[in-house]
Each structure stands twice: as structure tokens, then as C-alpha cells.
């Protein structure tokens, strides 16, 4: 009894000590936010609503313009695209010094900083490949590493994750940016990615509400129309957003979509719809965080609303932060006109500015940050991050067919092997790793060679007992990104009828629909060197193959399918 009482006293003392600390933090936040707002002019408040596009390529004229946006128009932040990580750090330090209120610094780094700095840092697997992983703790590890790399380069917002449900094979914009078609899987992995970044002090931005997965129109070039009823949206597209809204998502991005079942005004994007943002996201879902527009220079909105008016309508609809206005001057002027005319109240403006400032305080932006560039390249490419990418890749590989019970492949003196890499002109990483296990003959084939070499190649390869075929998609349009040619499929089927063929598909799971007649297939998703290396190792049993399809590709291979 005495021990229980002692435990209660200890717990009570801890709570008493902790409460003032929490209370003091909230008081300090409140003092900074209210003090900052009390000193702000109308122009400064309007400026806080905007994040503008910028690069780190050494363009002096662009840097002059961004500096002017900061000093004269009081913008709330910048969003970096391509350039150099080192140059970006120096620019961030420069821009932060210029800004009276520290800036949001964002990046669209869905699969890490390599998305914007290819070849200069690690690119993690894209979300569709991650959707094949069973262990969601690996997604948390990835989110943690991406967040740490963001902090090292001066970034405090990563516009990720995408929690769009990809249930349309013709989708042109989401495609491999989605975790897949299962709402629960999308939500769970989106949560782990989001939570990891938030835990590291990086603002996440869940996107693209109300869901950009079930459309075949790219909102960068046109306004997509979602034809689903509201109950259908609730069952599918809304599900991850509703769950993550209640689990502390720091930011939420609204996409440029037209949803007649919610707002039937002609060509009214969801970014400009009060019914979507205020009624559903804020009121119905109870979302308390920052609401961002998708890029306002996309044709999904600019095609139907002129510069300036689009941004004013977006703010009036309930967005807090206006991303990438096409013309900052017109956007600011239009919002000011809406305020002066009474369309937008000062109270409405203050609500968003307060949310922005409170978020900045939580990110440590009550003081001007400085980021040290020393050792940046080494940090961004450290072995720990590379090892994590390897773990993610191993966990994602999916065995979709093993009719001949050949995987893992076992070396014997009686079996003669060959490899055939398709869509390459020289020996691949996959083939080089195979050399560590067996001594095969290696061949390469470009698709256009099928017209002249197919029969001869089949005759040559049929002399071998096992042919390890690797299909390499570069991801470029019409380069095995969405389809395999009939000639190639015919070639593979004929080869498979004459010898044992094991396919390693370094491309989209949707390509599987062309390969249902083949017996042994390992889906590898990505075509980079690490994936090729690990795939070859896995075929020979070095790693367990545990991935599951993140999307359905045929009646034979449905979402969640994967051989143990």
C-alpha cells in the first residue's frame, strides 16, 4: 500500500513539474505571435500568405527578384526546386537574414532531396514502390532521414506525403507518387512518413485533398473532374485525409480538381471552393493545421481564373498559404481589393496569419535560423542513408509468379545460364551482380532489334537451361513506362515456351498486365543500380522476398498479392 502511494506521489510531482514547462511554452508562443501580429501592417499580413517559386542555380537576376519579394512584399516563404544543395543553403541563409519574420522554406521532396537534386544526394524509392512494403516502421525511418536532410539544407517544410489513392491505371500525374489503391495502406504509410518528419521538426504537407488518384487528367495542364458521389469519396479518397487530419498533420494541400458532387459550379477547382475547404476539411473533418493550395501556376486553375483573382478566390475559400502565385503583384493587389470591398474580412486574414505564425513558432522560426554548409555533401550521401535505401528496396521486391519453383535460383554444374537485359545497350548492374553467383552468357536487346534479331536470339537462348531476363524501364514516356509492346510480349512468350525464363521487371507494376502468360516474375519497381543489385541477390536467395502488390493489375494479380 505504501509503495502504491509513493508511486502516486512521484507521478504527481512529475506532472506538477511538467505542467509549468508546457504552460510556459504556450505563453511564450502566444506572446511572440500576438506581439508580432500587433506590429504588422496590412501589407505585411497579406505577404505572409505567399510562398514563391525559386531555384538554387546561381541566377543573379532571380535572386534579386526574390530578395525584393522578401523586403518589399514581405512574403511568408519560398519553395525551392532544382539547383545545388550547397548553393541552396547559402541562399536560405541570405533570404532568412533579409526577412523580418523568418521564412517558410519548402521543397517538393516526396522521395527525398534527390527529387530536386538528382545525382547530388540519395533518391529513396517512390511511394508506389514503398506501398509494397509490409513493415511500415521502415517508412518512418525514411521520413526521419529525409527530415534530417531537409534541416541540413535549410528546409522546414516538405510537401509530402501524397495520400492520393491510386485506383485509376490511366492516372497521368499521381501514378507512382501514390502508396497504392488500398485506403488503409495509403493512410498507414502516409501517417508514418508524416509523423517521422513532424517528430524531427519538419512540417509535413499531406496532399492532394480531396484526392487526385481517380483521374486520368493532369492538373498541371487541365482541370480534372472527379465524378464520384460524396458517399463514394468518403469510402475511398477522403479516408486517408480524414484520419491524418485527426492525427496531427501539420499541413494539408488542396489539389486543383473539379468535384461536382461537392461544388457544381462550372470549372470551379477545389482550391477555390469554400464548400470543400471550409465545410469539409475544416468543419466536417475538424482539421486545425495549415491549409496550402497546390501550385497556383498550374493550368488546372489558371485556365479558368485570371492571375490575381485565382489567388484571392483561393484565400477567400479558406486556404492559409498560397503556393507559387503566377504573378505575385496581381495576387497581393487582388486580395487587398477583396479586403477593401468586404469580400474578405480582416478577421479572416488575421486567422490565417495567426495560424502561419504559430506554425513558424513551432518550427523554431521565432528567431532567424542559420544553417552551416560544412560537410553537407557527405551528410546527404552518408552510408546510413544508403543502407536505409537498400533496406527499403529489399522489403519492396515482390514475387508475383514462381510456377517453375525456381526462385531462389540454385547453382548447379548441370544447369547452363544466360541473362538477357532488355532496353539497354551494355552490361547492366543486374548482370554484373549475377556474375557473383554463376557464370552465365550475357546478352542485351533494344526493342527495335526485335524486327530483325528476334528469331536468331530465341534460337541462341533456347540452348540454355535458364534465362534470367531483366526488363528495364527508364520511366520516360513510351519507354515501358505504361506498356510493353506486343512484339516484346510475343518474344518473351515464345522464349518461355522453349526454356525456363525468370523475369525481373524493373518498372511499373502496371506492366504486369502484359505478362500474365509468363511463369516466373519478380517485380522490382525501380530501375536504379541499387534495385538491380538487390534484385539479383534476391533471385539467388540472399534476401527474403516479402513485398506485396500495392495496386491491382489484373484478375490474377490483385492488390496485396505476393508469394512468400
C-alpha positions as CSV (number, residue, x, y, z in Angstrom):
1,X,0.0,0.0,0.0
2,X,2.8,2.3,0.9
3,X,4.6,1.5,-2.4
4,X,1.4,2.4,-4.3
5,X,1.2,5.8,-2.5
6,X,4.8,6.5,-3.2
7,X,4.3,5.8,-6.9
8,X,1.3,8.1,-7.0
9,X,3.3,10.9,-5.3
10,X,6.1,10.5,-7.8
11,X,3.7,10.7,-10.7
12,X,2.0,13.8,-9.3
13,X,5.3,15.5,-8.7
14,X,6.4,14.8,-12.3
15,X,3.1,16.2,-13.6
16,X,3.4,19.3,-11.5
17,X,6.9,19.9,-12.8
18,X,5.9,19.3,-16.4
19,X,2.8,21.4,-16.4
20,X,4.6,24.8,-15.9
21,X,7.0,24.0,-18.7
22,X,4.2,23.3,-21.1
23,X,2.3,26.3,-19.9
24,X,5.4,28.5,-20.2
25,X,5.9,27.2,-23.8
26,X,2.3,28.1,-24.7
27,X,2.7,31.5,-23.1
28,X,5.9,32.3,-24.9
29,X,4.3,31.2,-28.2
30,X,1.3,33.4,-27.5
31,X,3.4,36.4,-26.6
32,X,5.5,36.1,-29.8
33,X,2.5,35.5,-32.1
34,X,0.4,38.3,-30.7
35,X,3.4,40.7,-30.4
36,X,4.4,40.0,-34.0
37,X,0.9,40.5,-35.3
38,X,0.4,43.7,-33.4
39,X,3.4,45.2,-35.2
40,X,2.3,44.1,-38.7
41,X,0.8,46.3,-41.4
42,X,-1.9,45.1,-43.7
43,X,0.7,44.6,-46.5
44,X,2.9,42.5,-44.2
45,X,0.0,40.3,-43.2
46,X,-1.0,39.7,-46.8
47,X,2.6,39.0,-47.7
48,X,2.7,36.2,-45.1
49,X,0.2,34.2,-47.2
50,X,2.5,33.6,-50.1
51,X,5.3,31.1,-50.8
52,X,7.1,31.8,-54.2
53,X,9.0,29.5,-56.5
54,X,12.8,29.7,-56.6
55,X,15.9,27.8,-57.6
56,X,19.4,27.4,-56.4
57,X,21.2,27.6,-59.8
58,X,23.1,30.8,-59.4
59,X,20.8,33.1,-61.4
60,X,21.6,36.5,-60.1
61,X,18.5,38.2,-61.6
62,X,16.2,35.7,-59.9
63,X,17.9,36.1,-56.6
64,X,17.5,39.9,-56.9
65,X,13.7,39.4,-57.5
66,X,13.3,37.0,-54.6
67,X,15.2,39.4,-52.4
68,X,12.8,42.2,-53.5
69,X,9.8,39.9,-52.8
70,X,11.1,39.4,-49.2
71,X,12.0,43.0,-48.4
72,X,9.2,44.9,-50.3
73,X,6.3,42.4,-50.3
74,X,7.0,40.6,-47.0
75,X,6.4,37.1,-48.5
76,X,5.9,34.3,-46.0
77,X,8.2,31.8,-47.7
78,X,10.0,30.3,-50.6
79,X,9.8,26.9,-52.3
80,X,13.0,25.6,-53.8
81,X,13.2,23.5,-56.9
82,X,16.3,22.3,-58.9
83,X,19.8,23.5,-58.2
84,X,22.6,22.7,-55.8
85,X,22.2,21.8,-52.1
86,X,25.3,23.8,-51.1
87,X,24.1,26.9,-53.1
88,X,20.7,26.5,-51.6
89,X,22.0,26.6,-48.0
90,X,23.8,29.8,-48.8
91,X,20.6,31.3,-50.4
92,X,18.5,30.2,-47.5
93,X,20.8,32.0,-45.0
94,X,20.8,35.1,-47.2
95,X,17.0,35.2,-47.6
96,X,16.4,34.5,-43.9
97,X,18.6,37.4,-43.0
98,X,16.6,39.7,-45.3
99,X,13.2,38.7,-43.8
100,X,11.8,40.5,-40.8
101,X,9.7,37.4,-40.0
102,X,11.7,34.2,-40.7
103,X,10.6,32.4,-43.8
104,X,8.9,29.1,-44.5
105,X,11.4,27.2,-46.8
106,X,9.7,24.4,-48.7
107,X,10.6,21.7,-51.1
108,X,8.6,19.1,-53.0
109,X,10.7,16.2,-51.9
110,X,8.4,13.2,-52.0
111,X,11.1,10.7,-52.3
112,X,13.8,12.8,-50.7
113,X,16.0,15.7,-51.7
114,X,17.1,13.6,-54.7
115,X,13.8,14.5,-56.3
116,X,15.2,18.1,-56.8
117,X,18.9,17.4,-56.7
118,X,19.3,14.2,-58.8
119,X,22.8,12.8,-58.7
120,X,23.8,15.0,-55.8
121,X,22.1,13.1,-53.0
122,X,20.1,9.9,-52.4
123,X,16.7,9.4,-54.0
124,X,14.6,7.0,-51.9
125,X,12.1,4.7,-53.6
126,X,8.9,6.4,-54.9
127,X,5.8,6.0,-53.0
128,X,4.2,3.2,-55.2
129,X,7.3,1.0,-54.5
130,X,7.1,1.9,-50.8
131,X,3.4,0.7,-50.9
132,X,4.7,-2.8,-51.4
133,X,6.5,-2.9,-48.1
134,X,4.8,-4.7,-45.2
135,X,6.8,-3.1,-42.3
136,X,5.7,0.5,-42.0
137,X,8.4,1.2,-39.5
138,X,10.7,1.4,-42.5
139,X,8.6,4.3,-43.8
140,X,9.1,6.1,-40.5
141,X,12.9,5.6,-40.8
142,X,12.8,7.1,-44.3
143,X,10.8,10.0,-43.2
144,X,13.3,10.6,-40.4
145,X,16.2,10.6,-42.7
146,X,14.5,12.9,-45.2
147,X,13.6,15.3,-42.5
148,X,17.2,15.4,-41.2
149,X,18.5,16.1,-44.8
150,X,15.8,18.9,-45.1
151,X,17.0,20.5,-41.9
152,X,20.6,20.4,-43.1
153,X,19.7,22.3,-46.3
154,X,17.6,24.9,-44.5
155,X,14.2,23.4,-45.4
156,X,11.4,23.5,-42.8
157,X,8.5,22.2,-45.0
158,X,8.5,19.1,-47.1
159,X,5.4,18.9,-49.4
160,X,4.8,15.2,-48.7
161,X,3.4,12.7,-48.4
162,X,0.9,12.2,-51.2
163,X,-2.0,10.2,-49.8
164,X,-4.0,10.0,-53.0
165,X,-5.5,6.6,-53.6
166,X,-4.3,5.4,-57.0
167,X,-7.3,3.3,-58.3
168,X,-7.0,4.5,-61.9
169,X,-4.4,2.9,-64.1
170,X,-4.6,5.8,-66.6
171,X,-3.6,8.4,-64.0
172,X,-1.0,10.7,-65.5
173,X,0.0,12.8,-62.6
174,X,-0.2,10.7,-59.4
175,X,0.8,7.3,-60.8
176,X,4.0,6.2,-58.8
177,X,3.5,9.1,-56.4
178,X,0.8,7.2,-54.5
179,X,1.3,4.4,-52.0
180,X,-1.3,2.4,-53.9
181,X,-5.0,1.7,-54.1
182,X,-5.8,0.3,-50.6
183,X,-7.0,3.2,-48.4
184,X,-5.7,1.6,-45.2
185,X,-2.3,1.0,-46.6
186,X,-2.1,4.5,-48.0
187,X,-3.2,6.0,-44.7
188,X,-0.8,3.9,-42.6
189,X,2.2,4.7,-44.7
190,X,1.3,8.3,-45.1
191,X,1.0,8.6,-41.3
192,X,4.4,7.1,-40.7
193,X,6.1,9.4,-43.2
194,X,4.2,12.4,-41.9
195,X,4.9,11.5,-38.2
196,X,8.6,11.0,-38.8
197,X,9.0,14.4,-40.3
198,X,6.9,16.2,-37.7
199,X,8.9,14.4,-34.9
200,X,12.1,15.8,-36.5
201,X,10.7,19.4,-36.6
202,X,9.9,19.5,-40.3
203,X,6.3,20.4,-41.3
204,X,4.6,17.8,-43.4
205,X,2.0,18.6,-46.0
206,X,-0.4,15.8,-46.8
207,X,-1.7,16.1,-50.4
208,X,-3.8,16.4,-52.7
209,X,-7.1,16.9,-50.9
210,X,-9.8,15.7,-51.7
211,X,-7.9,13.1,-53.6
212,X,-6.2,13.1,-57.0
213,X,-5.9,9.4,-57.6
214,X,-9.0,8.5,-59.6
215,X,-8.5,10.7,-62.6
216,X,-6.6,10.4,-65.9
217,X,-6.2,14.2,-66.4
218,X,-3.0,16.0,-65.2
219,X,-3.9,19.1,-63.3
220,X,-0.7,20.8,-64.5
221,X,-2.3,21.1,-67.9
222,X,-6.1,20.8,-67.4
223,X,-8.7,20.7,-64.6
224,X,-9.5,17.1,-63.7
225,X,-13.1,16.1,-62.9
226,X,-13.9,13.7,-60.2
227,X,-17.3,12.2,-60.9
228,X,-17.8,10.1,-57.7
229,X,-20.7,10.7,-55.3
230,X,-20.0,12.1,-51.9
231,X,-20.5,8.7,-50.2
232,X,-18.0,7.1,-52.6
233,X,-15.5,9.8,-51.9
234,X,-16.0,9.2,-48.2
235,X,-15.3,5.5,-48.6
236,X,-12.1,5.9,-50.6
237,X,-10.5,9.3,-51.4
238,X,-11.4,11.1,-48.2
239,X,-10.3,8.2,-45.9
240,X,-6.5,9.0,-45.5
241,X,-7.1,12.7,-45.2
242,X,-9.8,12.3,-42.6
243,X,-7.6,10.0,-40.5
244,X,-4.4,12.2,-40.9
245,X,-6.4,15.4,-40.1
246,X,-7.2,13.9,-36.7
247,X,-3.6,12.6,-36.1
248,X,-1.8,15.9,-36.2
249,X,-0.9,16.6,-39.9
250,X,0.9,20.0,-39.8
251,X,-0.1,20.9,-43.3
252,X,-2.7,19.8,-45.8
253,X,-2.6,20.7,-49.6
254,X,-5.7,21.1,-51.6
255,X,-5.4,20.0,-55.3
256,X,-6.9,21.5,-58.4
257,X,-9.8,19.3,-59.0
258,X,-13.5,19.8,-60.0
259,X,-15.9,17.7,-57.9
260,X,-19.5,18.4,-58.9
261,X,-20.9,16.3,-56.1
262,X,-19.5,18.9,-53.7
263,X,-19.4,22.1,-55.7
264,X,-21.2,22.0,-59.0
265,X,-20.2,25.5,-60.2
266,X,-18.7,25.2,-63.7
267,X,-14.9,24.7,-63.7
268,X,-14.6,25.6,-60.1
269,X,-11.4,24.0,-58.7
270,X,-11.4,22.6,-55.2
271,X,-8.7,25.0,-54.3
272,X,-11.2,27.8,-54.9
273,X,-14.2,26.1,-53.2
274,X,-15.4,27.1,-49.8
275,X,-17.6,24.0,-49.8
276,X,-14.5,21.8,-50.0
277,X,-12.2,23.7,-47.7
278,X,-14.3,25.4,-45.1
279,X,-17.2,23.0,-45.0
280,X,-15.5,19.6,-45.4
281,X,-11.8,20.0,-44.4
282,X,-12.2,22.5,-41.6
283,X,-15.7,21.9,-40.2
284,X,-16.5,18.2,-41.1
285,X,-13.0,16.8,-40.7
286,X,-12.1,19.2,-37.9
287,X,-8.7,20.0,-39.4
288,X,-6.8,22.6,-37.4
289,X,-3.5,22.8,-39.2
290,X,-2.3,25.0,-42.1
291,X,-4.1,24.6,-45.5
292,X,-1.9,25.1,-48.6
293,X,-3.1,25.5,-52.2
294,X,-1.4,23.4,-54.8
295,X,0.8,25.5,-57.1
296,X,-1.3,28.4,-58.4
297,X,0.7,28.5,-61.7
298,X,-0.9,25.2,-62.8
299,X,-3.3,25.2,-65.7
300,X,-5.9,23.4,-63.7
301,X,-6.6,26.8,-62.2
302,X,-5.1,29.4,-64.5
303,X,-7.1,28.2,-67.5
304,X,-10.4,29.3,-65.9
305,X,-9.3,32.1,-63.4
306,X,-7.0,35.0,-64.2
307,X,-3.9,35.9,-62.3
308,X,-4.7,37.6,-59.0
309,X,-8.4,36.7,-59.0
310,X,-7.4,33.0,-58.6
311,X,-5.3,33.7,-55.5
312,X,-7.9,36.0,-54.0
313,X,-10.6,33.4,-54.6
314,X,-8.4,30.7,-53.1
315,X,-7.8,32.7,-49.9
316,X,-11.5,33.5,-49.6
317,X,-12.3,29.8,-49.9
318,X,-10.3,29.1,-46.8
319,X,-6.6,28.4,-47.8
320,X,-4.0,29.8,-45.4
321,X,-0.9,29.7,-47.7
322,X,-1.0,30.4,-51.4
323,X,1.7,28.4,-53.2
324,X,3.6,29.7,-56.3
325,X,1.4,32.5,-57.5
326,X,1.9,33.1,-61.2
327,X,2.1,36.9,-60.6
328,X,2.8,37.9,-57.0
329,X,1.9,41.6,-57.6
330,X,-1.5,40.9,-59.0
331,X,-2.2,38.3,-56.3
332,X,-1.4,40.8,-53.5
333,X,-3.4,43.6,-55.2
334,X,-6.5,41.3,-55.7
335,X,-6.5,40.1,-52.1
336,X,-6.2,43.7,-50.9
337,X,-9.2,44.6,-53.2
338,X,-11.2,41.8,-51.8
339,X,-10.5,43.1,-48.3
340,X,-11.3,46.7,-49.1
341,X,-14.6,45.6,-50.8
342,X,-15.6,43.5,-47.8
343,X,-15.4,40.1,-49.6
344,X,-12.7,39.1,-47.2
345,X,-12.7,40.4,-43.6
346,X,-9.7,41.5,-41.6
347,X,-10.7,38.8,-39.1
348,X,-10.4,36.1,-41.8
349,X,-6.9,37.5,-42.7
350,X,-5.9,37.5,-39.1
351,X,-7.0,33.9,-38.6
352,X,-4.6,32.7,-41.3
353,X,-1.8,34.9,-40.3
354,X,-2.1,33.7,-36.7
355,X,-2.0,30.0,-37.9
356,X,1.0,30.8,-40.0
357,X,2.9,32.5,-37.2
358,X,2.0,29.7,-34.7
359,X,3.3,27.1,-37.1
360,X,6.5,29.1,-37.6
361,X,7.0,29.3,-33.8
362,X,6.6,25.5,-33.6
363,X,9.3,25.2,-36.2
364,X,11.6,27.4,-34.2
365,X,11.2,30.3,-36.6
366,X,10.7,32.9,-33.8
367,X,14.4,33.6,-34.3
368,X,16.3,33.9,-37.6
369,X,17.9,30.5,-38.3
370,X,21.4,30.0,-39.7
371,X,22.5,26.8,-41.4
372,X,26.1,25.7,-41.6
373,X,27.1,24.3,-45.0
374,X,30.2,22.4,-43.8
375,X,30.2,18.7,-44.6
376,X,26.9,19.0,-46.4
377,X,27.6,16.6,-49.4
378,X,29.0,13.9,-47.0
379,X,25.9,14.2,-44.8
380,X,23.5,14.0,-47.7
381,X,25.2,10.9,-49.1
382,X,26.2,9.1,-45.9
383,X,26.3,5.4,-45.6
384,X,23.4,5.3,-43.1
385,X,21.0,6.8,-45.7
386,X,22.3,4.4,-48.4
387,X,21.8,1.4,-46.1
388,X,18.3,2.6,-45.5
389,X,17.5,2.8,-49.2
390,X,18.8,-0.7,-49.6
391,X,16.6,-2.0,-46.7
392,X,13.5,-0.3,-48.3
393,X,14.4,-1.8,-51.7
394,X,14.8,-5.3,-50.3
395,X,11.5,-5.0,-48.5
396,X,9.6,-3.9,-51.6
397,X,10.6,-6.5,-54.1
398,X,7.5,-8.6,-54.9
399,X,7.5,-12.2,-56.3
400,X,4.3,-12.4,-58.3
401,X,4.9,-15.7,-60.1
402,X,7.1,-18.8,-59.5
403,X,5.3,-21.5,-61.5
404,X,8.5,-23.4,-62.0
405,X,9.5,-23.2,-58.3
406,X,12.9,-21.9,-59.4
407,X,13.3,-18.9,-57.0
408,X,15.6,-18.8,-55.3
409,X,17.8,-20.0,-58.1
410,X,20.3,-22.6,-57.1
411,X,23.6,-23.0,-58.9
412,X,24.5,-26.5,-60.2
413,X,27.0,-27.7,-62.7
414,X,24.3,-29.3,-64.8
415,X,22.4,-26.1,-65.4
416,X,23.5,-23.6,-68.0
417,X,22.5,-20.0,-67.6
418,X,22.2,-16.9,-69.7
419,X,21.0,-13.4,-69.0
420,X,19.1,-11.1,-71.3
421,X,18.8,-7.4,-70.4
422,X,16.1,-5.6,-72.4
423,X,16.1,-1.9,-73.3
424,X,19.8,-1.5,-72.6
425,X,22.9,-1.5,-74.8
426,X,25.6,-2.6,-72.4
427,X,26.0,-4.9,-69.4
428,X,23.8,-3.9,-66.6
429,X,24.3,-3.8,-62.8
430,X,21.9,-6.7,-62.6
431,X,24.1,-8.8,-64.9
432,X,27.3,-7.8,-63.1
433,X,25.8,-9.0,-59.8
434,X,24.6,-12.2,-61.3
435,X,28.3,-12.9,-62.2
436,X,28.9,-13.2,-58.4
437,X,26.7,-16.3,-58.3
438,X,27.0,-18.1,-61.6
439,X,29.0,-17.9,-64.9
440,X,26.3,-17.1,-67.5
441,X,26.5,-15.7,-71.0
442,X,25.2,-12.2,-71.2
443,X,23.0,-10.6,-73.9
444,X,21.4,-7.2,-74.4
445,X,18.4,-6.3,-76.6
446,X,16.9,-3.0,-77.6
447,X,13.2,-3.2,-78.6
448,X,13.7,-2.0,-82.1
449,X,16.0,-5.0,-82.7
450,X,13.1,-7.4,-82.4
451,X,12.2,-6.8,-86.0
452,X,15.4,-8.3,-87.2
453,X,17.0,-10.3,-84.3
454,X,14.1,-12.0,-82.5
455,X,14.2,-15.4,-84.2
456,X,18.0,-15.7,-84.0
457,X,18.1,-14.6,-80.4
458,X,15.4,-17.1,-79.4
459,X,17.3,-19.9,-81.1
460,X,20.5,-18.9,-79.3
461,X,18.9,-18.5,-75.8
462,X,16.9,-21.7,-76.1
463,X,20.2,-23.6,-75.9
464,X,20.4,-22.6,-72.2
465,X,18.5,-24.2,-69.4
466,X,17.6,-21.0,-67.6
467,X,17.5,-17.4,-69.0
468,X,17.4,-14.5,-66.5
469,X,15.6,-11.8,-68.3
470,X,15.6,-8.2,-67.0
471,X,13.3,-5.6,-68.4
472,X,14.5,-2.1,-67.8
473,X,12.1,0.9,-67.9
474,X,13.7,4.4,-67.8
475,X,10.3,5.9,-66.8
476,X,10.3,8.1,-69.8
477,X,7.1,8.4,-71.8
478,X,6.7,5.5,-74.3
479,X,9.7,3.7,-72.8
480,X,8.0,0.9,-71.0
481,X,6.5,3.5,-68.6
482,X,2.9,2.3,-69.1
483,X,3.0,-0.6,-71.6
484,X,5.2,-3.3,-73.1
485,X,4.9,-3.7,-76.9
486,X,3.1,-6.6,-78.4
487,X,6.3,-7.7,-80.2
488,X,8.2,-7.8,-76.9
489,X,5.5,-9.8,-75.2
490,X,5.3,-12.2,-78.1
491,X,9.1,-12.6,-78.0
492,X,9.0,-13.4,-74.2
493,X,6.2,-15.9,-74.5
494,X,8.0,-17.8,-77.3
495,X,11.2,-17.8,-75.4
496,X,9.4,-19.1,-72.3
497,X,8.0,-21.9,-74.4
498,X,11.5,-23.1,-75.3
499,X,13.4,-22.7,-72.0
500,X,12.9,-21.7,-68.4
501,X,12.6,-17.9,-68.2
502,X,12.8,-15.8,-65.0
503,X,11.7,-12.2,-65.5
504,X,12.9,-9.3,-63.3
505,X,10.7,-6.3,-64.1
506,X,12.4,-3.0,-63.3
507,X,9.4,-0.9,-63.9
508,X,5.8,-0.2,-63.1
509,X,3.6,-2.9,-61.6
510,X,1.0,-2.0,-64.3
511,X,3.3,-3.6,-66.9
512,X,2.5,-6.9,-65.3
513,X,-0.8,-6.9,-67.2
514,X,1.1,-7.7,-70.3
515,X,3.0,-10.6,-68.7
516,X,0.2,-12.8,-67.3
517,X,1.3,-15.7,-69.5
518,X,4.8,-16.0,-68.1
519,X,5.8,-18.3,-65.3
520,X,8.4,-16.6,-63.1
521,X,8.3,-12.9,-62.4
522,X,10.0,-10.7,-59.8
523,X,8.6,-7.2,-59.7
524,X,11.3,-4.7,-58.8
525,X,9.5,-1.4,-59.5
526,X,12.6,0.8,-59.8
527,X,15.4,0.7,-62.4
528,X,18.3,2.3,-60.5
529,X,21.6,0.5,-59.8
530,X,20.8,-0.4,-56.1
531,X,17.5,-2.0,-57.1
532,X,19.2,-4.0,-59.9
533,X,21.9,-5.1,-57.5
534,X,19.5,-6.2,-54.7
535,X,17.1,-7.9,-57.2
536,X,20.0,-10.1,-58.5
537,X,20.9,-11.0,-54.9
538,X,17.3,-11.8,-54.0
539,X,16.9,-14.1,-57.0
540,X,19.7,-16.2,-55.7
541,X,18.3,-16.3,-52.1
542,X,20.5,-13.7,-50.4
543,X,17.4,-11.8,-49.2
544,X,13.8,-12.8,-48.4
545,X,11.3,-11.5,-50.9
546,X,8.3,-10.2,-48.9
547,X,6.7,-7.4,-50.9
548,X,3.0,-7.3,-51.8
549,X,1.4,-5.6,-54.8
550,X,0.3,-2.0,-53.9
551,X,-2.2,-2.0,-56.8
552,X,-4.3,-4.4,-58.7
553,X,-3.1,-5.1,-62.3
554,X,-5.3,-8.0,-63.4
555,X,-7.7,-10.5,-62.0
556,X,-4.7,-12.8,-61.5
557,X,-2.7,-10.2,-59.6
558,X,-4.8,-8.1,-57.2
559,X,-3.7,-5.6,-54.6
560,X,-2.0,-7.3,-51.7
561,X,-0.8,-10.3,-53.7
562,X,2.8,-11.5,-53.3
563,X,4.3,-15.0,-53.0
564,X,6.1,-15.7,-49.7
